[in-house]
Amino acid sequence: EAGVKSAKRHLKLVAGDTPMTYEEISTLFAKIEAVLNSRPLCPLSNDPNESDFLSPGHFLIGGPLLSNPEPTLLDTRTNLLSRWQLIKRLSEEVWQRWRLEYLSTLQARSKWTKSVVNAKEGDLVLLKMKDVPPLQWPMGRIVDTSPGKDGSVRVVSIKTPTSVYSRTVANVVPLLPLQSQPYDN
């Protein structure tokens, strides 16, 4: 499966040839599994006041996967870390790498010769931000769009639970909208 392949690839990139015990590697795999299962798939509703999303975690435990933010260990030298801190740091590195990769796959761009769907008010979007804690996905709803001279939307205003941001379209990633019409057979 693609999730297993992604987990193995990121584990190899981050851990390399670091020797680990069975307990350490099983802990690291559990943390990687939580990261992969926290990813947003689509909005839970079309309500512009809600920013909840459906994730694989909803299918596993019936709700979103949550974690308390902890201080980062990415800036700490590896030789100063205990074994538990090393596992935590490795999981943070997997989170940082995988999150950027996932956001890039959601934000597929086409050549200028093809027309693209413009962002519109009410769309649920993920915000591209640096240093986001594991399992946290900053998101909001588009409340205003600013098109360029060619009619393509260049800048959007995004309402989050805490404030309103103005971002370029390159710094937001739209989630797939909910299907409003039933599927035809």
Buried (B, 14 or more C-beta within 10 A) or exposed (E): EEEEEBBEBBBEEBBEEEEBEEEBBEBBBEBBBBBBBBBBEEBBEEEBEEBBBBBBBBEEEEEBBEEEEEEBBEEEEEEEBEEEEBBBBBBBBBBBBBBEEBBEEBBEEEEEEEEEEBBEEEBBBBBBEEEBEBBBBBBBBBBEBEEEEEEBBBBBBBBBEEEEBEBEBEBBBBBEBEEEEEEEE
